[in-house]
Amino acid sequence: MEYGFLSHVLVWVVGAITAVGAVGAVLAIFSMARTAYRKD
């Protein structure tokens, strides 16, 4: 295995973790804002 392929995989893994984390954070903020908005 060559170094370029390994670094490419590492970049993809970091990107995937970042994307999942960003989506999770947006969903958490959205749900928190929705529950805070509907105070019935």
N, C-alpha and C positions, 0 to 999 in steps of 0.2 A: 504494500500500500504506500502510496506516495504522500508527501506532506501536504500538497495542495488539496487533495481530496479530503484529508482529515480536517484541515482548517475549514473547508467548505461545509462539511458536516457539522462542525462546531458552530459555525455562524448560523446554520439552519436551526440547530437545537436552541440556541440562545434566542433567535428570532421567534421561534414557536412559543417558547416560555414567555417571552415578552408580550406576544400577541394574546395568549391565553390570559395572562395577568391583566392586561389592559381591558380585555372584554369583561373579565370578572369584576374589575374595579368599576367599570361603567355600569354594569348590571347592579352591583351592590349600591352604588350611589343613586341609581334610578329607583330601585325598590325602596330605599330609605327615604328618598324625597317623596315618593308616592304615598308611603304610609304617613309621613309627616304632614303631607298636604291634606289627606282625607282624615280629618279629626272629627269623627261623627259619634 
